[in-house]
Amino acid sequence: RELAGAINSTRSNDLNTIEFFLTKEDVDYIKFHGIAKTAQSVFVRLQTGVVQDMSDIDSLSVGALAVENDDFVADNNAPYVTDSVLNANSAHLQLTITEPIDSTVNVTSLTLLAGPNSVCKYSLTSPSSSASLSLLNTIVTVQIGDKDMNAIRAMSCLATDRATTYVAVTSSFAQDLAASPKNIEAITE
């Protein structure tokens, strides 16, 4: 895949090393498609003109070069939720995750709360609610089932406005796609 474009690149003082910084879109694509899980699965190919010599002459294309083992750093960060939006009319809860996750999502790991440490809360149930993923598995849309939504609506203290809508997530909600998968970071009650 051709990368969307480096955000930035730097050159070392010895003029022999170029370092590219990938966009989030590129990194998510790489993780989603299982590329670069280990040093043995990372290869770089440069097209003609990616770099120039000191006389402004374009480089020739370079075939697939293996990345050295000591230069490879595996993904060891756990994913986490960066945003949540509840639409009570359509019974959808949308969660934005920092990186692609496995398609196996445990909706019973989600709890809606009226506020931090609130006793007014409701945990979703599996037979009633389900999840789908989009945007390289970084957006989770939970379709809150009728049983769960009716129970939430019956609680006058919960999800009546922004101030009474918080989401707690346990680490069993999802895992990333790394070679050694990491559970999502919990958001506690």
Secondary structure, DSSP 8 states (H G I E B T S, - for coil): ---S--SEEEE-TTSS-EEEE--HHHHHHHHHTTTTSSGGG-EEEE-TTSSB-TT--B---EEEEE--GGG---------EEEEEEETTTTEEEEEESS-B-S---GGGEEEESSTT-S-EEE--TTT-EEEEETTTTEEEEE--HHHHHHHHH-TTSSSSGGG-EEEE-TTS-BB-SSS--B---B--
